[in-house]
Amino acid sequence: MDFNLKATLYNDTKKNPRNPANALVRFEWLEIIVRIAYDKYYRTQITETMEDSMQLMFDNDLNVEIKKYDSGKFRDIYVCKEVDDIITSYMPVL
């Protein structure tokens, strides 16, 4: 895991304030998931293709965690006409 994290965070370009040195940003999160799937399933020859490795990673590991969070609660509260009306009324300020 440490090697995967270091490889993902490695960047030889100038510092970017939107990409902190010791934090994963959106595209790096996906990269580390692919690296872990590669190590866990492809390198150990559990699967024959990277596509199968990624599928197993999502089925066996990620979906178990993702299902713990109900995105419907967020949508029920914040994606509604009342919130849209408020955002629309403050659009010039935003």
GROMACS elastic network, one bead per residue, 0.5 to 0.9 nm:
[ bonds ]
;  ai    aj funct       b0    kb
    1     4     6  0.50963   500
    1     5     6  0.61416   500
    1     6     6  0.86306   500
    1    32     6  0.89359   500
    1    36     6  0.73060   500
    2     5     6  0.50655   500
    2     6     6  0.61209   500
    2     7     6  0.84744   500
    3     6     6  0.51467   500
    3     7     6  0.59870   500
    3     8     6  0.84470   500
    4     7     6  0.51165   500
    4     8     6  0.60422   500
    4     9     6  0.85565   500
    4    32     6  0.63209   500
    4    35     6  0.63022   500
    4    36     6  0.70312   500
    5     8     6  0.51207   500
    5     9     6  0.60960   500
    5    10     6  0.85042   500
    5    24     6  0.87672   500
    5    32     6  0.66532   500
    5    35     6  0.89732   500
    6     9     6  0.51505   500
    6    10     6  0.59448   500
    7    10     6  0.52661   500
    7    11     6  0.87294   500
    7    32     6  0.85222   500
    8    11     6  0.82624   500
    8    24     6  0.82027   500
    8    28     6  0.62018   500
    8    29     6  0.84175   500
    8    31     6  0.66451   500
    8    32     6  0.61305   500
    8    35     6  0.84931   500
    9    21     6  0.67345   500
    9    22     6  0.68284   500
    9    23     6  0.75115   500
    9    24     6  0.70932   500
    9    28     6  0.73311   500
   10    21     6  0.81435   500
   11    14     6  0.81259   500
   11    15     6  0.85813   500
   11    21     6  0.81346   500
   12    15     6  0.87730   500
   13    16     6  0.84804   500
   15    18     6  0.88174   500
   15    19     6  0.76396   500
   15    20     6  0.77495   500
   15    21     6  0.77160   500
   16    19     6  0.52646   500
   16    20     6  0.68064   500
   16    21     6  0.84396   500
   17    20     6  0.60778   500
   17    21     6  0.89636   500
   18    25     6  0.83789   500
   19    22     6  0.86476   500
   19    23     6  0.73641   500
   19    24     6  0.76972   500
   19    25     6  0.64026   500
   20    23     6  0.54788   500
   20    24     6  0.76697   500
   20    25     6  0.80597   500
   21    24     6  0.82949   500
   23    28     6  0.88747   500
   24    27     6  0.79584   500
   24    28     6  0.54232   500
   24    29     6  0.57515   500
   24    32     6  0.88868   500
   25    28     6  0.52815   500
   25    29     6  0.61249   500
   25    30     6  0.89299   500
   26    29     6  0.53014   500
   26    30     6  0.67912   500
   26    31     6  0.89256   500
   27    30     6  0.52863   500
   27    31     6  0.63055   500
   27    32     6  0.88788   500
   28    32     6  0.61649   500
   28    33     6  0.85699   500
   29    32     6  0.53625   500
   29    33     6  0.63817   500
   29    34     6  0.88341   500
   30    33     6  0.51221   500
   30    34     6  0.63583   500
   30    35     6  0.87430   500
   31    34     6  0.51685   500
   31    35     6  0.62498   500
   31    36     6  0.87031   500
   32    36     6  0.60699   500
   32    37     6  0.84930   500
   33    36     6  0.51909   500
   33    37     6  0.61584   500
   33    38     6  0.85532   500
   33    54     6  0.82752   500
   33    57     6  0.81662   500
   34    37     6  0.51017   500
   34    38     6  0.60961   500
   34    39     6  0.87157   500
   34    50     6  0.85449   500
   34    53     6  0.85567   500
   34    54     6  0.67999   500
   34    57     6  0.87140   500
   35    38     6  0.50188   500
   35    39     6  0.63016   500
   35    40     6  0.85673   500
   36    39     6  0.51419   500
   36    40     6  0.58910   500
   36    41     6  0.82945   500
   36    57     6  0.83788   500
   37    40     6  0.51221   500
   37    41     6  0.56766   500
   37    42     6  0.69777   500
   37    43     6  0.88721   500
   37    50     6  0.78597   500
   37    53     6  0.55844   500
   37    54     6  0.57678   500
   37    55     6  0.88712   500
   37    56     6  0.79807   500
   37    57     6  0.57878   500
   38    41     6  0.57164   500
   38    43     6  0.60248   500
   38    44     6  0.85240   500
   38    50     6  0.67127   500
   38    53     6  0.65385   500
   38    54     6  0.78660   500
   39    42     6  0.60405   500
   39    43     6  0.51285   500
   39    44     6  0.68571   500
   40    43     6  0.66236   500
   40    44     6  0.63459   500
   40    45     6  0.87514   500
   40    46     6  0.81292   500
   40    53     6  0.80085   500
   40    57     6  0.84227   500
   41    44     6  0.55173   500
   41    45     6  0.61526   500
   41    46     6  0.50013   500
   41    47     6  0.57026   500
   41    48     6  0.86083   500
   41    50     6  0.83073   500
   41    52     6  0.84066   500
   41    53     6  0.53328   500
   41    54     6  0.83825   500
   41    56     6  0.78013   500
   41    57     6  0.79965   500
   42    46     6  0.60317   500
   42    47     6  0.53153   500
   42    48     6  0.64823   500
   42    49     6  0.67355   500
   42    50     6  0.63703   500
   42    52     6  0.83904   500
   42    53     6  0.59495   500
   43    46     6  0.77446   500
   43    47     6  0.84099   500
   44    47     6  0.79184   500
   45    48     6  0.64051   500
   46    53     6  0.80326   500
   47    50     6  0.74926   500
   47    51     6  0.87804   500
   47    52     6  0.60083   500
   47    53     6  0.58667   500
   47    56     6  0.86321   500
   48    51     6  0.86008   500
   48    52     6  0.70272   500
   48    53     6  0.78573   500
   49    52     6  0.53159   500
   49    53     6  0.63712   500
   49    54     6  0.88211   500
   50    54     6  0.61245   500
   50    55     6  0.84827   500
   51    54     6  0.52354   500
   51    55     6  0.62197   500
   51    56     6  0.86960   500
   52    56     6  0.61276   500
   52    57     6  0.84832   500
   53    56     6  0.51964   500
   53    57     6  0.61058   500
   53    58     6  0.87152   500
   54    58     6  0.62424   500
   54    59     6  0.85253   500
   55    58     6  0.52782   500
   55    59     6  0.60431   500
   55    60     6  0.84129   500
   56    60     6  0.56153   500
   56    61     6  0.76134   500
   57    60     6  0.55349   500
   57    61     6  0.53388   500
   57    62     6  0.63724   500
   57    63     6  0.84820   500
   58    61     6  0.56154   500
   58    63     6  0.55399   500
   58    64     6  0.83347   500
   59    62     6  0.65272   500
   59    63     6  0.56513   500
   59    64     6  0.75241   500
   60    63     6  0.67751   500
   60    64     6  0.67922   500
   61    64     6  0.57270   500
   61    65     6  0.70154   500
   62    65     6  0.53551   500
   62    66     6  0.60563   500
   62    67     6  0.85935   500
   63    67     6  0.58754   500
   63    68     6  0.86874   500
   64    67     6  0.56062   500
   64    68     6  0.71210   500
   65    68     6  0.55256   500
   65    69     6  0.77328   500
   66    69     6  0.58392   500
   66    70     6  0.83944   500
   67    70     6  0.69087   500
   69    72     6  0.88470   500
   69    73     6  0.89866   500
   70    73     6  0.59429   500
   70    74     6  0.76913   500
   71    74     6  0.53602   500
   71    75     6  0.64751   500
   71    76     6  0.87401   500
   72    76     6  0.59745   500
   72    77     6  0.86023   500
   73    76     6  0.51311   500
   73    77     6  0.63298   500
   73    78     6  0.86110   500
   74    77     6  0.53499   500
   74    78     6  0.59382   500
   74    79     6  0.75277   500
   75    78     6  0.53955   500
   75    80     6  0.76661   500
   76    79     6  0.59965   500
   76    80     6  0.68941   500
   77    80     6  0.68921   500
   77    83     6  0.85215   500
   78    81     6  0.88952   500
   78    82     6  0.85802   500
   78    83     6  0.61857   500
   78    84     6  0.84502   500
   79    82     6  0.84566   500
   79    83     6  0.67086   500
   79    84     6  0.73018   500
   80    83     6  0.56492   500
   80    84     6  0.62785   500
   80    85     6  0.87432   500
   81    85     6  0.60382   500
   81    86     6  0.87015   500
   82    85     6  0.51422   500
   82    86     6  0.64469   500
   82    87     6  0.87952   500
   83    86     6  0.51534   500
   83    87     6  0.62109   500
   83    88     6  0.85005   500
   84    87     6  0.51427   500
   84    88     6  0.59540   500
   84    89     6  0.85097   500
   85    88     6  0.50863   500
   85    89     6  0.61187   500
   85    90     6  0.86994   500
   86    89     6  0.51607   500
   86    90     6  0.63159   500
   86    91     6  0.85390   500
   87    90     6  0.52081   500
   87    91     6  0.58945   500
   87    94     6  0.82863   500
   88    91     6  0.50589   500
   88    92     6  0.83803   500
   89    92     6  0.76864   500
   89    93     6  0.88688   500
   90    93     6  0.54481   500
   90    94     6  0.62254   500
